[in-house]
């Protein structure tokens, strides 16, 4: 399934450069292709180790497009009410910048699909859409199965220039990478008991083109609205700290660069830039951390936790690149959507485009073997604390994804979430998992099958 969050709070702002205005162009809609992970593997020899790879420039486009609520609610008076014009604005930006990653917050599924269709012939994109809601939980559309009775759930169906089934109504966030295919994807949902239980708070996809890397999007509330805990949960759930693959982490964090809960995200090489604030102690550079840089080849001798405004007078939207795999030299630019949608604003956020270079020594040139019959190097433990070997038995799935999924399955069984009857499956995102029986009523492991037919298993024998 394809896969959102809330309105932003104003951040502090220290330096002020002029944002660039991007004109929108109306493009025709081309036939759709289904999002997914199908397709042949890259023409490389899979290997379990890591080697140095050739430098690969990456361009990332991020936009909180306020695509669900248009001229309604707080700050909406100047927003163009059409949900189609903002699509055209994003399409024009993609055609102009030719990004390798596109990250969208506050987007309707219908809008994301129209964007993908419109650029299919020039810049094919695949990825993941996470249905979600907003900070106030009453204003935004949820996935069809989670809609609140009595709310207007037609916002994402109407006014897009086309007729869509009611079942596709709903907003959220999207993370897209260059096609025609990607390796795998996943969604992180709000923890059980939270106000947005079952709704997506983050999504990731592992790209094949132009290199192997992982791209993740999130939408976090402001610190006084639970954002501190939300960001910590997302970092843990998506394994963002010291990531195994080159990683791009993008989204609307509703936080100023100097807020305390961003310290564990920024690299220690990134200073605060203001006396009294600590440097980072995490694993990421940020595209707009190099003062005055307009090209990713410009020197970056004094990176700081700062950046151009992306919402009102503050920076709350970010493009992070993990420091172990990306050159410290990078650049960013913001683009104002003011007046670009039928003479009105397309969004209350500015578009952020970041550029960096992937492939410092240690970047994997290929993922571990992931085809049918591949034996993954990672061991997991069953709910009976028995070691089990993970393998891919059908389709294609990365070993890192397969191992994580099988371990999550066994953890849920040990917590009592799953059924003790192996014949009754447990649903994990787009995967259906079940225990596999062994001799004498002993379970020897588990098997998971995705909606696209990819199959993985973990066996103790």
C-alpha positions in Angstrom: 0.0 0.0 0.0 1.0 3.5 -0.6 1.5 6.2 2.6 1.4 11.8 6.8 1.3 14.9 9.8 0.5 18.3 11.1 0.7 22.1 10.9 4.0 23.7 11.7 5.0 26.0 14.5 7.1 29.1 13.9 10.9 28.6 14.3 13.6 31.0 15.2 15.5 32.6 12.4 19.0 34.1 12.4 20.0 34.9 8.9 17.8 35.9 6.0 18.5 35.2 2.4 16.0 35.7 -0.4 14.1 32.6 -1.5 13.7 31.7 -5.2 10.3 31.8 -6.9 9.4 28.8 -9.0 6.8 29.2 -11.7 4.3 26.3 -12.2 3.6 24.7 -15.5 0.6 22.7 -16.5 1.6 19.3 -17.7 -0.5 16.5 -19.2 -1.2 13.4 -17.2 0.4 10.2 -18.5 -0.7 6.7 -17.9 0.0 5.4 -14.4 2.3 2.6 -13.4 1.7 0.8 -10.2 4.1 1.8 -7.3 6.1 -1.1 -6.1 9.3 -3.0 -5.9 9.1 -5.2 -9.0 11.7 -5.2 -11.6 15.2 -6.7 -12.3 18.1 -6.2 -9.9 20.8 -3.7 -10.8 23.6 -5.0 -13.1 26.1 -5.5 -10.2 27.5 -8.5 -8.4 25.8 -8.6 -5.0 28.2 -8.7 -2.2 27.9 -8.8 1.6 30.9 -6.5 2.2 31.3 -2.8 1.5 33.7 -1.1 -0.8 34.4 2.4 -2.0 32.0 3.5 -4.7 32.3 6.3 -7.3 31.0 9.6 -6.1 27.3 10.0 -6.9 25.5 13.4 -6.8 22.0 13.3 -5.3 19.3 15.9 -5.5 16.4 15.8 -3.0 13.2 17.8 -3.3 11.1 18.2 -0.2 7.8 20.1 0.1 5.0 20.3 2.7 2.4 21.0 0.0 -0.6 21.6 2.3 -2.4 19.5 -0.3 -5.2 18.3 1.9 -6.5 21.5 3.6 -6.1 24.3 1.2 -7.7 27.7 2.1 -9.4 26.3 5.2 -8.2 26.7 8.8 -5.4 28.7 10.2 -3.2 30.5 7.7 -5.3 29.4 4.8 -6.7 32.7 3.6 -4.0 33.1 0.9 -3.9 29.4 -0.2 -5.3 28.6 -3.6 -8.3 26.3 -2.9 -7.7 24.0 -5.8 -6.0 20.7 -5.1 -5.0 20.3 -8.8 -2.9 23.5 -9.1 -0.5 22.5 -6.4 0.0 19.3 -8.2 1.1 21.2 -11.3 3.5 23.3 -9.2 5.2 20.1 -7.8 5.3 18.6 -11.3 7.0 21.7 -12.7 9.6 21.6 -9.8 10.4 17.9 -10.5 10.9 18.6 -14.2 13.1 21.5 -13.4 15.3 19.9 -10.7 15.2 16.2 -11.7 15.5 15.0 -8.1 16.6 11.6 -7.1 14.3 11.8 -4.1 10.9 13.5 -3.7 9.5 13.9 -0.2 5.9 15.3 0.3 4.1 16.1 3.5 0.4 16.9 3.8 -0.4 15.3 0.5 -3.5 13.5 -0.7 -2.9 10.0 -2.1 -4.7 11.2 -5.3 -2.3 14.2 -5.7 0.8 11.9 -5.3 -0.6 9.5 -7.9 -1.2 12.4 -10.3 2.3 13.7 -9.8 3.8 10.3 -10.5 1.7 9.9 -13.6 2.6 13.4 -14.9 6.4 12.8 -14.6 6.4 9.1 -15.6 7.8 9.8 -19.1 10.6 12.1 -17.9 11.4 11.3 -14.3 9.7 8.0 -13.2 9.2 7.7 -9.4 8.4 4.8 -7.2 8.1 4.6 -3.4 5.7 4.6 -0.5 2.7 6.5 0.7 1.8 6.5 4.4 -1.8 7.4 5.3 -1.9 9.6 8.4 -3.5 12.6 10.1 -2.7 16.0 11.5 -1.6 17.5 14.8 -5.3 18.3 15.6 -6.5 14.9 14.4 -9.8 16.4 13.3 -8.8 18.4 10.3 -7.1 15.9 8.0 -8.4 12.9 6.2 -7.2 9.5 7.4 -7.0 6.2 5.6 -10.5 4.9 4.7 -10.6 2.3 7.5 -9.7 4.9 10.1 -12.0 7.8 9.2 -13.9 9.5 11.9 -17.7 9.5 11.3 -19.1 12.9 10.5 -15.9 14.5 9.2 -15.6 15.7 5.7 -13.6 12.8 4.2 -14.0 13.9 0.6 -11.3 16.6 0.5 -8.8 14.3 -1.1 -11.3 13.1 -3.7 -12.8 16.4 -4.8 -11.2 19.3 -6.7 -8.3 17.4 -8.2 -9.6 17.6 -11.7 -10.5 13.9 -11.9 -13.0 11.6 -10.3 -11.5 9.1 -7.7 -13.2 6.3 -5.8 -14.1 7.2 -2.2 -11.8 4.4 -1.0 -8.8 6.5 -2.1 -9.8 9.5 0.0 -7.1 10.2 2.6 -4.0 12.2 3.1 -0.5 11.5 4.3 3.1 11.6 3.3 5.1 10.2 0.4 8.7 9.2 -0.1 9.6 8.7 -3.8 12.8 7.7 -5.5 13.9 7.3 -9.1 12.4 4.3 -10.9 11.6 2.1 -12.6 12.0 0.0 -9.4 13.1 0.1 -5.8 14.3 -2.6 -3.5 11.8 -2.5 -0.6 9.9 -0.1 1.6 8.3 0.1 5.1 6.0 2.2 7.2 6.2 3.2 10.8 2.9 3.6 12.5 1.9 5.6 15.6 2.4 3.5 18.7 -0.6 1.7 20.1 -2.7 4.0 22.3 -1.5 7.3 20.7 -4.0 9.7 19.3 -3.1 8.6 15.8 -2.9 4.8 16.4 -2.6 2.8 13.2 -1.7 5.9 11.2 1.6 6.3 9.5 4.2 8.7 11.0 7.1 7.8 8.7 7.9 5.8 5.6 11.1 4.6 3.9 12.1 3.2 0.6 15.5 1.7 -0.5 16.5 3.1 -3.9 18.4 1.3 -6.7 19.0 4.3 -8.9 21.4 6.1 -9.2 22.9 4.3 -6.3 21.8 2.1 -3.4 20.6 4.2 -0.6 17.7 4.5 1.9 15.3 7.5 1.9 12.8 8.2 4.7 10.2 10.8 5.3 8.4 11.8 8.5 6.2 14.6 9.9 6.7 15.4 13.6 4.6 17.7 15.8 6.2 20.7 17.6 8.0 20.0 20.9 5.1 21.1 23.0 2.8 18.8 21.0 4.7 15.6 21.6 7.4 16.1 18.9 10.3 15.2 21.2 9.1 11.7 21.8 7.8 11.3 18.3 11.2 12.0 16.8 12.9 9.6 19.2 10.4 6.9 18.3 10.9 7.4 14.6 14.7 7.3 14.9 14.5 4.1 16.8 11.8 2.4 14.7 13.5 3.2 11.4 17.1 2.4 12.7 18.2 5.9 11.7 21.1 6.2 14.2 24.3 4.9 12.6 22.4 3.4 9.7 23.7 0.4 7.8 23.0 1.9 4.4 23.6 5.5 3.1 20.5 7.3 4.3 18.5 10.4 3.4 16.1 11.5 6.2 13.6 14.2 5.2 10.5 15.9 6.5 8.7 18.6 8.4 10.0 18.4 12.0 8.1 21.4 13.3 11.4 22.4 15.1 14.0 25.1 14.9 17.5 23.8 14.1 18.7 24.7 17.7 16.0 22.8 19.6 17.4 20.2 21.9 15.7 17.2 20.4 17.6 17.8 17.1 21.0 17.4 18.8 20.9 13.6 18.5 20.3 14.0 14.7 23.0 16.5 13.7 26.6 15.3 13.4 29.2 16.5 16.0 30.8 18.3 13.1 27.8 20.6 12.9 28.2 23.5 15.5 25.3 25.4 16.9 26.6 28.7 15.5 25.4 30.6 18.6 27.1 30.6 22.0 25.3 28.5 24.7 24.0 25.9 22.3 25.8 22.5 21.9 26.9 21.0 18.6 25.2 17.8 17.4 26.0 14.4 18.7 24.2 12.3 16.0 24.9 10.9 12.6 23.6 13.4 10.0 24.6 16.5 8.0 21.8 18.8 6.8 21.6 20.2 3.3 21.5 23.9 4.5 24.2 23.7 7.1 27.0 25.3 5.0 26.6 29.1 5.1 26.8 30.7 1.6 27.0 27.3 -0.2 25.1 27.3 -3.5 26.8 24.1 -5.0 27.6 20.8 -3.3 31.3 21.2 -4.4 31.8 24.5 -2.4 33.9 24.2 0.7 32.0 23.7 4.0 34.6 24.5 6.7 32.2 25.7 9.4 28.8 23.9 9.2 26.2 25.1 11.6 22.7 24.2 12.8 20.8 26.8 10.7 19.1 27.3 7.3 16.8 29.3 5.2 13.2 29.7 6.4 10.8 27.1 5.1 7.7 28.1 7.1 6.9 31.8 7.9 10.2 33.1 9.5 11.7 29.8 10.6 13.3 26.7 9.3 11.2 23.6 10.2 11.8 21.4 7.1 15.0 19.4 6.7 17.0 17.2 4.4 19.5 15.1 6.3 22.3 13.0 4.8 24.1 10.5 7.0 27.7 11.7 7.7 29.4 8.3 7.2 28.4 8.1 3.5 28.0 11.7 2.2 30.6 14.4 1.6 30.3 17.2 4.0 30.1 19.7 1.1 26.4 20.2 0.3 23.9 22.9 -0.6 20.3 23.8 -0.3 17.9 26.4 -1.8 14.3 27.3 -0.9 11.6 28.1 -3.4 8.6 30.3 -2.6 5.2 29.1 -3.8 3.6 32.5 -3.2 1.4 33.5 -6.0 2.2 30.4 -8.0 -1.2 28.7 -8.0 -3.7 30.7 -10.0 -2.3 33.9 -8.5 -2.5 32.6 -4.9 -0.1 30.6 -2.7 0.3 26.9 -3.4 1.3 26.2 0.2 2.3 28.0 3.5 5.7 26.2 3.3 8.5 26.8 1.0 9.9 24.1 -1.2 13.4 22.9 -0.1 15.9 21.4 -2.6 19.1 19.9 -1.3 22.1 18.5 -3.1 24.9 16.3 -1.8 27.4 13.7 -3.0 27.1 10.1 -2.0 30.1 7.7 -1.8 32.7 8.2 0.7 34.6 5.0 1.4 32.3 2.4 3.0 29.3 2.9 0.8 27.9 -0.4 -0.3 28.1 -0.9 -4.1 25.3 -3.5 -3.8 23.1 -4.9 -1.2 23.6 -8.4 0.2 22.2 -11.2 -1.9 18.5 -10.8 -2.1 17.2 -13.1 -4.8 15.4 -16.4 -4.4 17.5 -18.8 -2.4 19.7 -16.1 -0.9 21.0 -16.9 2.6 21.2 -13.7 4.6 24.2 -13.3 6.9 22.0 -12.1 9.9 20.7 -14.5 12.5 17.4 -13.7 14.4 15.9 -15.2 17.5 12.5 -16.8 17.5 9.9 -16.3 20.3 11.3 -19.5 21.8 14.8 -17.8 21.9 16.1 -20.2 19.2 18.5 -18.8 16.6 17.1 -18.8 13.1 18.7 -18.2 9.7 16.9 -15.7 7.4 16.6 -16.4 3.7 14.7 -15.0 0.7 12.7 -17.8 -0.9 10.7 -15.9 -3.5 10.9 -12.5 -5.2 13.4 -9.9 -4.1 13.8 -8.3 -0.6 16.9 -6.9 0.9 18.5 -9.0 3.7 18.3 -6.0 6.1 14.6 -5.7 5.5 14.0 -9.4 5.7 15.9 -9.8 8.9 14.2 -6.8 10.6 10.8 -8.1 9.5 11.3 -11.6 10.8 12.7 -10.3 14.1 9.7 -8.0 14.5 7.4 -11.0 13.8 9.0 -13.1 16.5 9.0 -10.2 19.0 5.2 -9.8 18.5 4.7 -13.5 19.1 6.7 -13.3 22.3 4.6 -10.3 23.4 1.5 -12.3 22.8 0.4 -10.2 19.8 0.3 -13.1 17.4 -1.7 -16.2 17.5 -0.4 -19.4 19.0 -1.9 -21.2 16.1 0.6 -21.2 13.3 -2.2 -21.4 10.7 -3.5 -17.9 11.8 -1.4 -15.2 10.2 -0.2 -11.9 11.6 -0.2 -8.8 9.5 2.9 -6.5 9.5 2.5 -3.6 7.1 2.1 -5.1 3.6 3.4 -8.5 4.8 1.4 -11.5 6.1 3.5 -13.7 8.5 2.9 -17.0 10.1 4.8 -19.6 12.1 6.0 -22.7 10.3 5.5 -26.0 12.2 8.3 -28.4 12.9 8.3 -32.0 14.2 6.5 -32.9 17.4 4.4 -29.7 17.4 7.5 -27.6 17.7 7.7 -24.4 15.6 10.9 -24.2 13.6 10.5 -20.6 12.4 8.3 -18.3 10.4 7.5 -17.2 6.9 6.3 -13.9 5.6 4.7 -13.1 2.2 4.2 -9.6 0.9 1.3 -8.3 -1.1 3.5 -8.3 -4.2 4.5 -12.0 -3.7 8.0 -11.5 -2.1 8.6 -14.3 0.4 11.1 -14.6 3.2 11.5 -17.1 6.0 13.5 -17.8 9.2 14.3 -21.4 10.1 15.9 -22.9 13.2 16.9 -26.0 11.3 
